[in-house]
Amino acid sequence: MQIEHLSLKNFRNYTRLEMTIPTGAVLIHGQNAQGKTSLLEAIYYAATSTSPYATSDKQLINWRTEGEPMPFAQVGLEILSANHTLNRLEITLLRENPNTLNERFKKEIRLNGVTKRRSDVLGLIAVVMFLPQDLSLVEGSPSSRRAYMNATLSQVNNDYAEAVAQFEKVLTSRNALLRQIGENKNRVGELEYWDAQLTQSAGIIIAGRQRFLREIENEAAKIYSDLTGGREELKLAYVPSFEPTAEGNGQLSFGIPGLDLHRQITADQITPQYLEALLAAREEEIKRGMTLSGPQRDELRFFVNGRDLSLYGSRGQARTAVMAIKLAELNWMREKISEWPVLLLDEVISELDELRRAYLLEQVQKAPQALLTTTEPTIFTASFRNKATLWHVKAGQITGA
């Protein structure tokens, strides 16, 4: 798969843009705040319906449209599939009745002009994005690691994507009911319905995450070992917020707590265990007005030579672990979809030392299509620049240079 064309309307600082995207590496350079990152963000947004930067989709609409009666933004991709079918994917963001009490925000997804759900178009174009803030995978909050697993798995597994959407919807309703029950105990019986819905989705999510980590751990460990000269060993741990199997979690090597990645588990095994955990915590959940266990509280942890990187790791170890898991993700996705995803690298090369820079660019040069941004094109070798397509971005205008 590859992107043939990118169209933007009122997206970030782009009023209008029509660009043909070449194959190979595209090196996008220019000063900060000129629109380099917005190009990559637009592609990622079209592929996943989420932004790696914005906390709200409203932020993606160009601020210059604020005075218009119906501000909107649109991202369009023309995608060439492996069987040489050309599809056009469009996402339109629309503010109706802006700056009034009746303001509504709409997101419309269309494939070849036909309205679709998000789950219908996930995977149409697969992307792997490298960001400076990927360090949050190790150093950030547990929610950032859960978001990473959800975003990655949703691109290749529609059942997983739908389970996440369903779980979040049911979780919101269940938490609202728990708060209401705290005021009116007569509604406790209503939890039975929501428990059944919640546990079914949770089983799919937890089993999917465990399988994903099991499938990438060896590759991530090998890459980490290569980058450290074999001196350090990387392990991944999925630490659930409840006991997900009747047999127990088991232990990884080094005595690391968490779900045994080397033992396959299924959603059917997890569902009854989660229901048991919910029933055991019923009184406390009603008291606190929230669901206290489940995939929304589970954790992914990184260990090097048995030490938790989030507690004892150096910044260099964290960078190496992030590169290892992202490159393992790339290889995992290639295997799942039987072709290369599009690579997006936003200002990450300048963050790396010479060894890691060379290692990453070696992988980039293998990809059929990769877009990279930088303020310093000279940090790339002359050989890389000569093979790449160079774009210069200034004030939302792109020229070849």
C-alpha positions as CSV (number, residue, x, y, z in Angstrom):
1,M,0.0,0.0,0.0
2,Q,1.1,3.5,-0.6
3,I,-0.2,7.1,-0.5
4,E,-0.6,8.6,-4.0
5,H,-2.0,12.0,-3.1
6,L,-2.7,14.2,0.0
7,S,-5.4,16.9,0.1
8,L,-5.9,19.3,2.9
9,K,-8.5,22.0,3.5
10,N,-8.3,24.2,6.6
11,F,-6.2,21.7,8.4
12,R,-3.9,23.3,11.0
13,N,-2.0,26.1,9.2
14,Y,-2.9,24.8,5.7
15,T,-5.7,26.6,4.0
16,R,-5.5,24.5,0.8
17,L,-3.0,21.8,-0.2
18,E,-2.8,19.3,-3.0
19,M,0.4,17.2,-3.1
20,T,1.4,14.0,-4.9
21,I,3.3,11.8,-2.5
22,P,6.3,10.0,-4.2
23,T,7.5,6.6,-3.2
24,G,10.8,6.2,-1.3
25,A,12.0,8.6,1.4
26,V,10.6,12.2,1.4
27,L,12.7,14.5,3.6
28,I,10.6,17.5,4.7
29,H,12.7,20.4,6.1
30,G,12.2,23.9,7.3
31,Q,12.1,26.0,10.4
32,N,9.8,25.2,13.3
33,A,6.0,26.1,13.2
34,Q,6.0,26.2,9.3
35,G,3.8,23.1,8.8
36,K,6.1,20.1,8.6
37,T,4.6,18.2,11.5
38,S,1.1,19.0,10.3
39,L,1.7,17.0,7.1
40,L,2.6,13.9,9.0
41,E,-0.2,14.5,11.5
42,A,-2.7,14.7,8.6
43,I,-1.6,11.4,7.2
44,Y,-1.7,9.7,10.6
45,Y,-5.1,11.2,11.3
46,A,-6.5,9.9,8.0
47,A,-5.1,6.5,8.8
48,T,-6.3,6.2,12.4
49,S,-9.0,8.9,12.9
50,T,-6.9,10.2,15.8
51,S,-4.2,12.8,16.2
52,P,-0.9,12.1,18.0
53,Y,-0.8,15.8,19.0
54,A,-4.3,17.3,19.5
55,T,-6.3,16.7,22.6
56,S,-9.4,17.6,20.7
57,D,-10.3,17.2,17.0
58,K,-11.5,20.9,17.1
59,Q,-7.8,21.9,17.4
60,L,-7.2,20.6,13.9
61,I,-9.5,23.2,12.2
62,N,-7.5,26.2,10.9
63,W,-8.0,29.1,13.3
64,R,-8.6,31.4,10.3
65,T,-12.0,29.8,9.8
66,E,-13.2,31.0,13.2
67,G,-15.4,33.8,11.8
68,E,-17.0,31.6,9.2
69,P,-20.6,30.4,9.7
70,M,-19.5,26.7,9.6
71,P,-15.8,26.2,10.2
72,F,-14.5,22.9,8.9
73,A,-11.3,21.0,8.1
74,Q,-10.8,18.1,5.7
75,V,-8.1,15.5,5.1
76,G,-8.1,13.4,1.9
77,L,-5.8,10.6,0.9
78,E,-5.7,8.7,-2.3
79,I,-4.4,5.2,-1.4
80,L,-3.1,2.6,-3.8
81,S,-3.7,-0.9,-2.4
82,A,-1.5,-4.0,-3.0
83,N,-4.0,-5.1,-5.7
84,H,-3.5,-1.7,-7.5
85,T,-7.0,-0.5,-6.5
86,L,-7.1,3.3,-5.9
87,N,-9.3,4.4,-3.0
88,R,-10.1,7.9,-1.8
89,L,-10.4,8.4,2.0
90,E,-11.8,11.7,3.3
91,I,-12.3,12.8,6.9
92,T,-14.2,16.1,7.4
93,L,-14.4,17.9,10.7
94,L,-17.3,20.3,11.0
95,R,-18.4,22.9,13.7
96,E,-22.1,23.6,13.4
97,N,-23.5,26.8,15.1
98,P,-20.0,27.8,16.3
99,N,-19.6,29.8,19.5
100,T,-23.2,29.3,20.5
101,L,-25.0,27.2,23.1
102,N,-26.2,25.0,20.2
103,E,-22.7,24.3,18.8
104,R,-22.2,20.8,17.5
105,F,-19.1,19.0,16.3
106,K,-19.3,16.4,13.6
107,K,-16.7,14.0,12.1
108,E,-17.6,12.5,8.8
109,I,-15.6,9.7,7.2
110,R,-16.1,8.8,3.5
111,L,-14.5,6.1,1.4
112,N,-14.9,6.7,-2.3
113,G,-17.8,9.1,-1.5
114,V,-19.7,6.7,0.7
115,T,-20.1,7.4,4.5
116,K,-18.3,4.9,6.7
117,R,-17.7,4.1,10.3
118,R,-14.2,4.5,11.7
119,S,-13.8,0.7,12.1
120,D,-14.7,0.3,8.4
121,V,-11.6,2.2,7.2
122,L,-9.0,1.3,9.8
123,G,-6.2,-0.6,8.1
124,L,-7.0,0.8,4.7
125,I,-3.6,2.5,5.0
126,A,-1.3,1.4,7.8
127,V,1.2,3.8,9.4
128,V,4.0,3.5,11.9
129,M,4.9,6.9,13.4
130,F,8.1,7.8,15.3
131,L,7.8,10.9,17.6
132,P,10.2,12.6,20.1
133,Q,7.4,12.1,22.7
134,D,7.6,8.3,22.2
135,L,9.8,8.4,25.3
136,S,6.5,8.6,27.2
137,L,6.1,4.9,26.4
138,V,8.8,4.3,29.1
139,E,8.8,7.5,31.1
140,G,5.2,8.6,30.9
141,S,1.9,7.6,32.5
142,P,0.4,4.1,32.1
143,S,-2.4,5.7,30.0
144,S,0.1,6.6,27.3
145,R,1.2,3.0,27.1
146,R,-2.4,1.8,26.9
147,A,-3.1,4.3,24.2
148,Y,-0.1,3.0,22.2
149,M,-1.3,-0.6,22.3
150,N,-4.8,0.5,21.4
151,A,-3.7,2.6,18.4
152,T,-1.3,-0.1,17.1
153,L,-3.7,-3.0,17.4
154,S,-6.7,-1.1,16.0
155,Q,-4.9,-0.6,12.7
156,V,-4.7,-4.3,12.0
157,N,-7.6,-5.8,14.0
158,N,-11.1,-4.5,13.5
159,D,-12.5,-6.7,16.3
160,Y,-10.0,-5.1,18.7
161,A,-10.9,-1.6,17.5
162,E,-14.6,-2.3,18.0
163,A,-14.0,-3.8,21.4
164,V,-12.1,-0.7,22.6
165,A,-14.9,1.6,21.3
166,Q,-17.6,-0.6,23.0
167,F,-15.6,-0.9,26.2
168,E,-15.2,2.9,26.5
169,K,-18.8,3.5,25.9
170,V,-20.0,0.9,28.4
171,L,-17.4,2.0,31.0
172,T,-18.8,5.5,30.9
173,S,-22.4,4.3,31.4
174,R,-21.3,1.9,34.1
175,N,-19.4,4.5,36.0
176,A,-22.4,6.9,35.8
177,L,-24.7,4.1,37.1
178,L,-22.2,3.4,40.0
179,R,-22.5,7.1,41.0
180,Q,-26.2,7.0,40.9
181,I,-26.4,3.8,42.9
182,G,-24.3,5.5,45.6
183,E,-27.3,7.8,46.0
184,N,-30.0,5.1,45.3
185,K,-29.2,1.6,46.3
186,N,-32.3,0.2,44.6
187,R,-30.6,0.3,41.2
188,V,-27.8,-2.3,42.1
189,G,-29.5,-4.9,39.9
190,E,-28.9,-2.8,36.8
191,L,-25.2,-3.5,37.0
192,E,-25.6,-7.1,35.9
193,Y,-26.3,-5.9,32.3
194,W,-23.4,-3.5,32.2
195,D,-21.1,-6.1,33.8
196,A,-21.8,-8.6,31.0
197,Q,-21.1,-5.9,28.3
198,L,-18.0,-4.7,30.0
199,T,-16.4,-8.1,30.6
200,Q,-17.0,-9.3,27.0
201,S,-15.2,-6.3,25.5
202,A,-12.4,-6.5,28.2
203,G,-11.7,-10.1,27.3
204,I,-11.0,-9.2,23.7
205,I,-8.8,-6.2,24.7
206,I,-6.7,-8.0,27.2
207,A,-6.2,-11.1,25.1
208,G,-5.3,-8.9,22.1
209,R,-2.7,-6.9,24.1
210,Q,-1.1,-10.0,25.6
211,R,-0.9,-11.6,22.1
212,F,0.6,-8.4,20.6
213,L,3.3,-8.2,23.3
214,R,4.1,-11.9,23.0
215,E,4.6,-11.5,19.3
216,I,6.9,-8.5,19.4
217,E,8.9,-9.2,22.5
218,N,11.6,-11.4,20.9
219,E,12.1,-9.0,18.0
220,A,12.2,-6.0,20.4
221,A,14.7,-7.8,22.6
222,K,16.9,-8.7,19.6
223,I,17.0,-5.1,18.4
224,Y,17.7,-3.8,21.9
225,S,20.6,-6.3,22.2
226,D,22.0,-5.2,18.8
227,L,21.9,-1.6,19.9
228,T,23.7,-2.3,23.2
229,G,26.3,-4.7,21.9
230,G,24.6,-7.6,23.7
231,R,25.3,-6.1,27.1
232,E,21.6,-5.7,28.1
233,E,18.4,-7.7,27.8
234,L,15.0,-6.2,27.3
235,K,11.8,-7.8,28.6
236,L,8.2,-6.6,28.4
237,A,5.5,-7.2,31.0
238,Y,1.8,-6.8,30.8
239,V,0.5,-6.2,34.3
240,P,-3.3,-6.5,34.6
241,S,-5.3,-4.9,37.3
242,F,-7.0,-8.2,38.2
243,E,-6.2,-11.9,38.0
244,P,-7.2,-12.6,34.3
245,T,-6.9,-16.4,34.3
246,A,-7.9,-19.1,36.8
247,E,-4.4,-20.6,36.7
248,G,-2.7,-17.4,37.8
249,N,-0.5,-14.8,36.1
250,G,2.7,-16.8,36.1
251,Q,6.1,-15.0,36.1
252,L,8.4,-13.9,33.4
253,S,12.1,-14.4,33.8
254,F,13.9,-12.2,36.4
255,G,10.8,-12.5,38.6
256,I,9.0,-9.8,36.7
257,P,5.3,-9.6,37.7
258,G,2.7,-9.7,35.1
259,L,0.8,-11.8,32.7
260,D,3.0,-14.6,31.2
261,L,3.5,-13.5,27.6
262,H,4.6,-16.9,26.6
263,R,1.3,-18.6,27.6
264,Q,-1.5,-18.0,25.2
265,I,-4.8,-16.9,26.7
266,T,-8.2,-16.3,25.2
267,A,-11.0,-13.8,25.7
268,D,-13.2,-16.6,26.9
269,Q,-10.7,-17.4,29.7
270,I,-10.6,-13.7,30.8
271,T,-14.3,-12.8,30.8
272,P,-15.4,-14.9,33.8
273,Q,-12.3,-13.8,35.8
274,Y,-13.1,-10.2,35.2
275,L,-16.7,-10.7,36.2
276,E,-15.5,-12.2,39.4
277,A,-13.2,-9.2,40.0
278,L,-16.1,-6.8,39.5
279,L,-18.4,-8.7,41.9
280,A,-15.7,-8.8,44.5
281,A,-15.2,-5.0,44.3
282,R,-18.9,-4.2,44.1
283,E,-19.1,-2.4,47.4
284,E,-15.9,-0.4,47.0
285,E,-16.9,0.6,43.4
286,I,-20.3,1.9,44.5
287,K,-18.6,3.8,47.3
288,R,-16.1,5.4,44.9
289,G,-18.4,5.7,41.9
290,M,-16.0,4.2,39.4
291,T,-14.8,0.9,37.9
292,L,-11.7,-0.1,39.7
293,S,-10.3,-2.8,37.5
294,G,-10.1,-3.7,33.8
295,P,-8.0,-2.9,30.7
296,Q,-8.4,0.9,31.4
297,R,-6.1,0.3,34.4
298,D,-3.7,-2.3,33.1
299,E,-0.1,-1.5,32.6
300,L,2.8,-2.2,30.1
301,R,6.2,-2.1,31.7
302,F,9.8,-2.3,30.3
303,F,12.5,-4.2,32.1
304,V,16.3,-4.2,31.3
305,N,18.3,-6.9,33.1
306,G,15.4,-7.2,35.5
307,R,15.2,-3.5,36.4
308,D,12.0,-1.5,35.7
309,L,13.1,1.2,33.3
310,S,10.4,3.7,34.5
311,L,12.0,3.6,37.9
312,Y,15.7,2.8,37.4
313,G,16.5,3.3,33.7
314,S,18.7,6.0,32.2
315,R,17.5,8.3,29.4
316,G,19.7,6.5,26.9
317,Q,18.2,3.1,27.9
318,A,14.7,4.6,27.5
319,R,15.4,5.9,24.0
320,T,16.9,2.5,23.0
321,A,13.9,0.6,24.4
322,V,11.5,2.9,22.5
323,M,13.4,2.4,19.3
324,A,13.4,-1.3,19.8
325,I,9.6,-1.6,20.4
326,K,8.8,0.8,17.5
327,L,11.0,-1.1,15.1
328,A,9.5,-4.4,16.4
329,E,6.0,-2.9,15.8
330,L,7.1,-2.1,12.2
331,N,8.1,-5.7,11.6
332,W,5.0,-7.0,13.3
333,M,2.8,-4.9,11.2
334,R,4.5,-5.9,8.0
335,E,3.9,-9.5,8.9
336,K,0.2,-8.9,9.8
337,I,-0.7,-7.0,6.6
338,S,1.8,-8.7,4.3
339,E,3.2,-5.4,3.1
340,W,5.1,-2.4,4.4
341,P,3.2,0.3,6.3
342,V,4.0,3.9,5.6
343,L,6.6,5.3,7.9
344,L,6.3,8.7,9.5
345,L,9.2,10.2,11.4
346,D,8.7,13.6,13.0
347,E,12.0,15.2,14.2
348,V,13.4,12.0,15.7
349,I,16.7,11.7,13.9
350,S,18.2,14.7,15.6
351,E,17.4,13.1,19.0
352,L,19.6,10.0,18.3
353,D,23.3,9.3,18.6
354,E,25.2,8.2,15.5
355,L,24.8,4.5,16.1
356,R,21.0,4.7,16.6
357,R,20.6,7.2,13.8
358,A,22.3,4.8,11.3
359,Y,20.3,1.8,12.6
360,L,17.0,3.6,12.2
361,L,17.8,5.1,8.8
362,E,18.8,1.7,7.5
363,Q,15.3,0.5,8.2
364,V,13.8,3.7,6.7
365,Q,15.7,3.1,3.4
366,K,14.1,-0.3,3.1
367,A,10.5,1.1,3.2
368,P,8.6,1.7,0.0
369,Q,7.3,5.0,1.4
370,A,8.6,7.1,4.3
371,L,8.2,10.8,5.2
372,L,10.6,12.4,7.6
373,T,10.7,16.0,9.0
374,T,13.7,17.9,10.2
375,T,15.0,21.4,10.8
376,E,18.5,20.2,10.1
377,P,18.7,18.4,6.8
378,T,22.5,18.3,7.0
379,I,22.3,15.7,9.8
380,F,21.4,13.2,7.1
381,T,24.2,11.8,5.1
382,A,24.7,13.1,1.5
383,S,23.9,9.6,0.3
384,F,20.5,9.6,2.0
385,R,19.7,13.2,0.8
386,N,20.6,12.3,-2.8
387,K,18.3,9.3,-2.8
388,A,15.4,11.1,-1.1
389,T,12.8,13.6,-2.4
390,L,13.4,16.9,-0.6
391,W,10.6,19.3,0.3
392,H,11.0,22.7,1.9
393,V,8.1,24.0,4.0
394,K,7.7,27.7,4.8
395,A,4.4,29.2,6.1
396,G,2.4,26.3,4.9
397,Q,3.9,26.4,1.4
398,I,5.8,23.5,0.0
399,T,8.6,23.7,-2.6
400,G,10.9,21.1,-3.9
401,A,14.4,21.9,-2.6
